[in-house]
Amino acid sequence: MYLKLIACNVLLREVCREVASSPHTFDLYFTEKGDHEFCDRLRSLIESEIQKAEESGKPYDAILLGYGLCGNATVGLKSSRFPLVLPRAHDCCTLFLGSKQKFRELFASNPSQPFATPGYMERGSDRFQTSLTRKFLGLDKSYEEYVSLYGEENARYIMETLSPRTSEEPLLLYIAMPGTDSLGWEERCRTEAEREGKRFIRVQGDPRLIHKLIYGEWDPEEFLVVPKGQEITPLYDWDQVVTSKPQL
């Protein structure tokens, strides 16, 4: 297959490693890590690349998106010429962990848990990422907003559930990716966690979703294939995460 891949540059090492051995032919484009801070901007950048692909005359078999929902940055994306393929993922953290089940295991009880990966740490001064899951599950509102929506008693319950009092010290999760041990980012992350008074936890990452995306192994349980003329639509759940619908 001839594929266009658009992805965040925090995934660059893992993506290039898989592309190098893939049987398929690729054109690659990477957005900057900082673009995640402005979801509308990130969406515009991806839309622009999709449009360029459509206007290029190249016979792509599909456009692959190396993102999750990423704070709704991929919501509404569509192509009139090519299928779009993206992982069923809340954000890029799922791609580093290798499955949405592992993501849920680590982040369901604390959607704002900060984490780091070699790709995040080597790209800019903001080395730690906070999962955007809380935002796109609708759990990022203030106490006053919850009161106006659900009443005072329910608002109090929601806030206590989202921010339980705990005696445990804050954590910093480091996702170690294969082939990156020699870069030294794990020790730097451990040092920064100690300096900030956070407990350092190392989790082994798994590039299997990145591999499957690039090798064309698009199991519908783990990937959404968006037909031409349809757009990405969020579900905000833990299972499917995203779906598609005909554009209006």
C-alpha positions, 0 to 999 in steps of 0.5 A, a space after each residue: 500500500 501507498 500510505 500518508 502518515 500524519 503524526 505527533 513528533 513525540 512518536 517519531 522514533 517509534 514511527 520511523 523504526 516501524 516504517 523502516 521495516 514495513 512492507 508499505 510505502 510512506 509519505 510522513 508528516 510530523 506536527 510539533 509536540 507543542 501543538 497539542 496545547 492548542 487543539 484547534 490549531 492541531 486540528 487545522 494543521 492535520 486538516 491542512 495536511 489532509 487537504 495537501 494529500 487530496 490535492 497532490 494527485 498521489 494515489 494513497 490507499 489511506 491516510 494514517 493518523 498517529 494520534 488519539 482524540 488528543 483533546 478533540 483535535 481529531 474530531 471532525 477530521 475527514 477526507 473526500 478522497 481517502 479513508 482515514 485510519 486512527 487508533 481507538 485511543 484517548 491520547 498519544 499515551 495509549 500509543 506508548 502503552 500499547 493498548 487502551 486497556 493498559 491506558 485505562 488501568 493506569 489512568 482511569 482513577 486519575 485522568 490527570 496523572 502526569 507521565 513522561 516518555 523519551 519522545 516527550 522529554 527530548 522535545 522541548 522544555 515541557 518534559 511531562 505530559 498530563 493526559 487529556 482524558 479528563 477534558 474529553 470525558 467532560 470531567 474538567 469543569 469547576 465546582 460552580 459549573 457542576 453545581 449549575 449542571 447537577 445541583 450542589 449535592 451532586 457537584 460535591 460528590 463529583 468533586 470528591 470522586 475526581 479529587 479524593 483525599 489521599 495520603 499517598 505522595 504524588 506520582 510521576 509515570 515514566 513509560 520506557 520505550 524499547 530501544 531508548 535505554 541508552 538515551 538517558 531520559 529515564 534517569 533524568 526523569 527519575 532525578 526530576 521526580 525526586 526534585 519535585 517530591 514525586 514518587 517515580 514509577 517506571 512502566 514498560 511501554 509497548 509499540 504494538 499499536 504503532 506497529 499495527 497502524 503502520 503495517 496495515 493491521 487495522 483490527 476494528 477493535 483497536 482502529 477506526 477506519 473512516 470511509 471517504 466522506 465521513 468524519 471522525 466523531 467522539 464517543 468518550 467511552 473506554 471501549 470504542 473511543 471514536 466512531 465515524 458518521 457522514 459529514 453534514 
